[in-house]
């Protein structure tokens, strides 16, 4: 794992450079979120134990669905989110709960999820569950994803998925969806818009 870490950091830095200087959004992606997303409660599993939306009442929750072996889309979005989170004071950060939900539970173990999300920001929780639980939750939030087999191997595949960030207010209601690679300023605006503490004091 120690040998993998430097490579991961290099890939992450390369992704950041690509996003800021070369990347242009693909607006023609067939995997788009349903306009009828209802959201709602859920309980998933993480390395630290169950993760339930109800436990974050009073906080703004940011949900992102992806997987740790995602080559570009997930690192892009999580880098933007991390940038936004790093601009918050400790007090502001305590009012936010970012959750990365894996749509690839077959390969994303709890340990792998925890390690992956921590690379981006220590406050991001990595969670997942059985394929059936994830499918039901994804349907309620309007998330689209599909496995694309690369060859005959059962583990050599990618997961095409929609890439919006879901904003849930302190009452547990899905209130906004941020587009793929939403810039840090847009993420910060959403956090502060729905935070119960409208005028946080920087520490």
N, C-alpha and C positions, 0 to 999 in steps of 0.2 A: 504493500500500500504506500510506503514511503517513496518508492520509485515512481508510483503513478502520480503523486501529488504535484511534482514540478511540471509534468506534462499537462496536467489538468489546468494549472495556473497559466501556462503558456497559451493553451487553447482558449481560456477565458479572456485573456488579454487580447488575443487575436480577434475574438468575437466582438469585443468592445470597440476595437479600432475599426472593424468592418461596419459596425452599426453607425458610429458617429461620422464616418467619412464616405462610405460607399453604399450602405444599404438603402433601398427604396421599398416601401410597403407594397406587397402584392395584394391588390384589391379584388382580384378575381378568384381567390381561393374558394373552392366549393364547400369547405368545411367552415361554416359560419354559425354563430350562435342563433338559436331560435328567439324570435321577438316575443314569444309567449313564455319565457322562462319564469317559473314560479319560485324557484329557490326552495328554502325551507330547512328544517332541522336535519342534522346528521350526526352520527357518531362513527368515527373511523379509528384506526389504530396507528400508533406511532411508537418510536423506541422508548419514549417516556410513559407510555400508557395511552388510554383512550383520549381521543380528541373530539369534543362535542361543541357544536356551535353555541349551545345554551350556556356553556361555561364562559363565554366571552361577551355576555351582556354588559353594556356600558362601554364597549370598545368598538372601534371601526375594524371590521374584519376584511382582509383582502384575500380572495381565493384565486388560485391559479392552478389549472389542470395541465399536467404534462408528464414527462418521464425523464429519468436521469441520463439515459443514453441518447437523448435528443441532441442532434448535432449542432443546431443553430437557433431555432425558434425559442426554446426554453432558456438557454443562456442569455439570449437577447433580452427577454422580458424580465428575467430575474436580475439581470444587471441593472436595468432601469429601475426596478423596484428597490434594489439595494442602494442605488444612488440616492433615491428619494428618502429612504429610511435613515441614511447617514446624515441627512440634513436636519433631522428632527432632534430636539433636545431630549434629554432623558425623560422628562415629564411628558412630552408629546409622544414619544415612543411607547410609553407605558399605556397609552390609549389606543394602540394599534396592535392587531394580531394578524400577521401574514401567514397563510397556510398554502403549502405546495402539495397538491393532491396528485398522486401518481395514477395514471391510467394504464400502467404496465406492472401490475402487482406480481406477475410471474417472475420478473427479473429484479424488481425493486424491493429489496428486503428493507426492513426497518432500519438496520444499520447503515445500509447504503443511502437511504433517504436522509437520515440524520446528518451523515457526513457531507452529502451533496448540498443540502440547503445551508449548512453552516459555512460552507465556502463563500456563499453569497452574502449572508448576514445571519448572525447568531439568533436573531429574533424570529426567523422564518421557521415554521414547523413543517416537517415532512410527514405526510400521512398517506395511508392507503388502506385497502381491505381486500376482500375477495372480489373476483371479477364481477360477480352478480351485484354486490353492494355498490361498487364503483359505477357500473352501468346504470343502475337505478338512480343514483345521485346525479350522474352526468345528464341523464334525460331530464331530470327536474330543473337543472340549471341551464339546459339548452346547449350542453357541450357535445360537440361531434368529434368522434375519433374512430379510427379503423386501423387494423394491423395490416401491414404490407410486407409479405414474405419476400426475402431477398434471394433465397435459394431453397434447397430441400431441407436445410437444417431447421429444427424446431425452434431454435433460439436466435437465428439470424434473421431479424426482421426490424422494421422501423414502425413507428406509430404516427400516422398522420393525425393531427388534431387541431381543432380550432384553438385560438390563442388569445382570447380576451381575459382580462382580469375583472373579477366580480367584486363589487363593493357592497358590503353588508353593513347597515347602520347599527348603532348601539342597541336597537330593539330587536335585531335579528332579521330585519327585512332587506331583501335584495333591492337596492336602490339605483345602482348604476353599473354599467359595463364599460370598461376602458379598452380601447382598441389595442391590437398587437403593437408592441414596442411604444406604448404611450410614454412620452418623455417624463422625466422626474417631476417637472413642474406641474404636469397634469395629475400625476399621482398624488403629489402633495396637496394640490387644490382639493381633490376628492376627500382626502383624509381630513383636512381642516373643515371642509364643508359639512361633514356629517359628525364630526367629533362633538361630544357633549360639552367639552371644554373649548368654547369658541375662541378664547383669548389666552392660549397657553403662555406661560412665562418661560423664557429660555434660561437654562441653568448654566 
